[in-house]
């Protein structure tokens, strides 16, 4: 039979739809390397007609310098040691002209994996390189938009040649952009996806509409990544067809989907063994699976046929009886289900006082939503422990503001209260008074009676200050050693002096002996007072400094005195 007739008979359906593809020679070889099929683009590349080429060998048209390399790759392909051949070769035309071309060649096998033919493409690089050069002149238009995006943006020629690639290709795929631009990405695509990508690309152009596809692409380190690509055909500035592609790495997502598929196979066993309450619902909200822990947690009645509509109603009715704010719970579940997103630690209060946490895990397979997995945990004890911890922290916080010896506020509490009072009063320019006082001759007291008696004395002073009648926002605190302070927000100097007299009178009535004092046989106090109008131009440090100066004057004036800073 004539080789041309054989070609016609053996021509497969998969090539029928692409024989008119522009800019790429589509061909098929028999096992001896003879052409059995060619599309019309062969004429444009070599000037040979399809009829005079069929039955001849591919090697006939390859430049002598490239024949040895091509034969070596062809032999390796025949021996099954590689998935395909990607080479740049020089092809001689009928007139003896030489054209650079990109060759892609792969083996076609039968069900027994026996090679029955070879299929491939030849793409002229001479004109394509001119296209790349021309495109690069306008590259900055794309770079301005794409140089900072995380997705990979590329501009491809009609035959798949890379005219432009955004910098993210280097980050995601490890590509050298200078080498990648002007190449054919199919060299990096997984062999299982070659034919699918080829059909996708040309169908997308033929139908002139945006399309999406997922495929595997090799990273420069040899690792296979899953990419999701969206392509849109456009008319370039010269009227030629170009394709804008936007790709992103979905490897992690695909791995998660694969794990989910494996999990689905073992779902029943897994659910049954979990200590948490687990229930599976389909996309319509019907219960399809549950474990014993779920029944025990909600105190439902177990039934074998969970798909029974009567039982579905029974479950909803039982849930209404046990869940506090059941309607809000249903609205929340519906909102989660409609979002088809993973949701964690939603709180559910039960009427018996227990608290549950609910996780919602969407079940998807091959991109199809199959419902939700709801996971319930009793966190009542955890919540109670958390509440106790909060109470303990509050007590600790309170204790950290109390002087351990006297039981009144400490220096830290005073500093914090002064700052807050200052911020509050500054808006209205109100007065703030401060009393700073200490026990007269307290060192002599300790030397005479001992430090334990000194501590007792300080405790008595603290008790007097505790019982002191001052406004609710006032504060009495131990300032340090035998020094004490009284903070009087909103009170003027006259009111501050009144409070100072009350303190001195209370100490006098306490009749705490002090034979070491040179001015009295009892404990006495020296008190310094500072009053200040709180404004943006005044500072807390000044208030304290002035009170300290007044105290110094009181002690210098013979002690057991009340002095106001002037």
Protein Blocks (a to p, Z undefined) as FASTA:
>chain_A
ZZklmmmmmpcfklmmmmmpghiacddddfkopafbdcfklmmmnopafklmgopafklm
pcfklmmmmmmmmmmmmnopafbdcdddddddfkopacdddddddddddfkopafbdcdd
dddfklmmmmmmmmmmmmmmmmmmmmmpfbdcddddfkopafbdcfklmmmnopafklmn
opafklmpcfklmmmmmmmmmmmmmnopadddddddddfkopacdddddddddddfkopa
cdddddddfklmmmmmmmmmmmmmmmmmmmmmpcbdcddddfkopafbdcfklmmmnopa
cdfblmbmklmmmmmmmmmmmmghkllmmmmmmmmmmnopacehiacddfkopacddddd
dddeehiaebjcdddddfklmmmmmmmmmmmmmmmmmmmmpcfklopacfklmmmmmmmm
mmmmmmnopacdddddddehklmmmmmnopklmmmmmmmmmmmmmmpccdfkbccddfbh
jbccdddehiafklmmmmmmmmmmmmmmnopacfkbckbcbdcdddddddddddfkbcfk
lmmmmmmmmmmmmmmnngaiacddZZ
